[in-house]
Amino acid sequence: AVVSTQSTGHLVLAGHRYSKAGQRKHALRCYRNAWEIFKGKGWGLAENHIGFTIGRHSYNIKDIEGAYEAYKSLLTNDDTNVHVMHSQILFQKGVQDFVSVVQMYLHSQPDGTPTTTR
């Protein structure tokens, strides 16, 4: 089934509303669904923003592996807008979240190295 950009935008808005209502797991589900649809469609800024939001929400609900994977995908993105994401991570609380996520993720692995992917 073809999903329109407009309906995907509604998923992002729903995620925002759920987040404001304190329903972080529902918000995260909306953002993840939107991210899957936006991936590879040439909407780099939207994809980066949603990925950053997924990382932040995952971190807040203690889904360390989910946060790690979201932040890692942003930093390994080949998109030309990746510099925008780096700036956002550096100048927002994201860099602190990212470092905490990586530390927690590495400590949660039996041998201290990340081996799983989502």
N, C-alpha and C positions, 0 to 999 in steps of 0.2 A: 504494500500500500504506500502511496506517495503521501508524504507528510509535508505540509506547507511550512514555510518560514514563519508565517503568522501564528500557526498553531504551536510551533515550537517556542515562539516568543511568549505565548500564553503559559507554557510550562514554566518558563523562567519567572514570569510574574506570579504564578501560583507558588513557586518555590519561595519567592520573596515574601509573599503573604503568610505562608506557613511559618517561615522563619520569624516574622514579626509576632506571630501568635504563639511562639515558643514550641512549635511542632517541628523540631529539627530533623527527625527521621523522615517525615513526609516531605519537608523542604529538600532534603538531600536526594530523595527518590526523584523528585521533579527535576532537580538540577542534573542528576546523572542521566536521566532520559533525554533531556535537552542536549546535553553534551554529546551523547552518542549520535544524535541527529545532525548536530552542527559540525562534527569532526569531518575534516577533509572537504568541506564545501566552500572553502575560500572565505569564510567568516572568521578570520584569525582573531580579531579583537574580541568578538563574542565568545569564541571558543576558549580563549585565554581567561577572560573574566569568569566564565562559568567554571572552568577548571580550578581557578584560584578559590572561588567560592566553595566548590566541592572539598578542596583541601582544608579550608578553614572550618567548614561544618563537620567534616569527618573528624578533625582534631578535637572540636568541641564536644562531640559525643563519644570520644575516646576510641574511635575506629582508626587506630594508628596506621594499620596497613593501608587502608583506603586513603588516608591523608598523605602517606608517603608516596603512593602510586600517583595520586593527583598532582602533587608538587613535582615529583620526578618527571612526569610527562610534560609539564610546563617547561622545565629546564632543559629537556632534551628535544623540544619541539623544533622542527626545521623551518617553521614559518618565519617569514621576514619580520613579523611583528613581535618576535620573541624578546627584542630589546625593551618593548613596552612592558612586557610581563616582568622582566628583570627589575625595571624601575619600580613597578608596583610592589613587588616583593620587598625591595630594599627600603622603600619609603613608607610602607605601611607595616602593620604588626606582623606581616607575613614572614619576614626573615626570622623573627624569634620563633614563630610557630613552626617554620620549616626546620630549623635547627633542633627544636625539641622533638619534632616528629621523627627526624632521622635518628636522633639519639635513642628514643624509645623503641623505634623499630629495630635498630641494630641490637639493642639489649634484649629484645624479645626473640631473636633468632638463636637457635642452639649454638651455632658456631660463630655468631657475631657478624655474619655477612648476609646481605639480602639475597635471597634466591628465588622468591616467588614473584609472580606477576599476576595482574588481574586481567 
